[in-house]
Amino acid sequence: MDFIAGWTSFYAAGIVLDIMTEMKGLEHLSFSSCYEDALITEIGDVQIRSLHLNHLILNKKVVDRPKDKLDVIYLEKLKRLKGIK
C-alpha cells in the first residue's frame, strides 16, 4: 500500500489505523510535542501511541461537522471516566 501524505488508512489483523500527517486545529503543535503527549495503548505486547484526547477534541471542535460534535461529547465523557486532564 502506498502512503499518501496527509492521510492513509491501513487495515491489518482486524484493526484500522488512520495515519494523518496534519490536522486542523493542531497546526501550532509540533509532531514531537504530540508524540510526547500521546496516549499509549498496549495490544498484546505492542505499544501503540495515539493522539491525546485533548488534541483530538480540539481538532473535532475546529472541523465542526455534525458527527464531530457528537464525538466531542463522547470524548469528553471518556476523559472524565479515565481521569484525563
Wavefront OBJ file of the C-alpha trace (Angstrom):
o trace
v 0.000 0.000 0.000
v 1.270 3.455 -0.867
v 1.467 6.081 1.850
v -0.312 9.251 0.785
v 0.875 12.367 2.597
v -1.938 13.797 4.658
v -3.994 10.695 5.398
v -3.688 6.983 4.745
v -5.672 4.148 6.308
v -4.175 0.743 6.978
v -6.159 -2.383 7.777
v -4.378 -5.335 9.363
v -5.323 -8.040 11.851
v -8.809 -6.605 12.287
v -7.570 -3.116 13.172
v -7.956 0.037 11.084
v -5.265 2.682 11.572
v -5.601 6.187 10.167
v -2.220 7.794 9.637
v -2.532 11.559 9.411
v 0.337 13.989 8.981
v -1.657 17.156 9.630
v -4.882 18.038 11.381
v -6.943 21.207 11.532
v -6.683 22.947 14.883
v -3.310 21.395 15.680
v -1.157 23.406 13.271
v 0.530 25.169 16.195
v 1.772 21.853 17.656
v 4.887 20.020 16.555
v 4.983 16.300 15.897
v 7.380 15.960 18.837
v 5.003 17.593 21.296
v 2.073 15.481 20.082
v 4.250 12.360 20.311
v 5.259 13.169 23.882
v 1.625 13.809 24.886
v 0.287 10.741 23.061
v -1.760 8.136 24.869
v -0.222 4.669 24.885
v -2.371 1.566 24.478
v -0.997 -1.943 24.640
v -2.384 -4.582 22.319
v -0.682 -7.823 23.159
v 2.953 -6.913 23.584
v 2.787 -3.945 21.195
v 2.559 -0.368 22.445
v 0.514 1.905 20.186
v 0.597 5.674 20.517
v -2.485 7.696 19.649
v -3.293 11.356 19.703
v -4.077 12.697 23.166
v -7.809 13.110 23.718
v -7.394 16.875 24.250
v -5.783 17.204 20.815
v -8.445 15.058 19.172
v -11.207 17.088 20.834
v -9.593 20.332 19.672
v -9.454 19.018 16.102
v -13.074 17.910 16.161
v -14.209 21.276 17.519
v -12.400 23.085 14.699
v -13.709 20.758 11.983
v -17.222 21.128 13.486
v -19.139 18.583 11.389
v -22.310 17.139 12.978
v -20.561 13.802 13.636
v -17.606 15.630 15.212
v -19.930 17.443 17.619
v -21.229 14.084 18.791
v -17.678 12.722 19.029
v -16.709 15.646 21.281
v -19.499 14.735 23.707
v -18.325 11.130 23.940
v -14.621 12.007 24.069
v -15.270 14.432 26.952
v -17.118 11.634 28.793
v -14.212 9.274 28.129
v -11.777 11.851 29.542
v -13.824 12.096 32.727
v -14.111 8.305 33.079
v -10.362 7.851 32.642
v -9.465 10.860 34.807
v -7.565 12.526 31.956
v -6.944 16.256 32.254
l 1 2 3 4 5 6 7 8 9 10 11 12 13 14 15 16 17 18 19 20 21 22 23 24 25 26 27 28 29 30 31 32 33 34 35 36 37 38 39 40 41 42 43 44 45 46 47 48 49 50 51 52 53 54 55 56 57 58 59 60 61 62 63 64 65 66 67 68 69 70 71 72 73 74 75 76 77 78 79 80 81 82 83 84 85
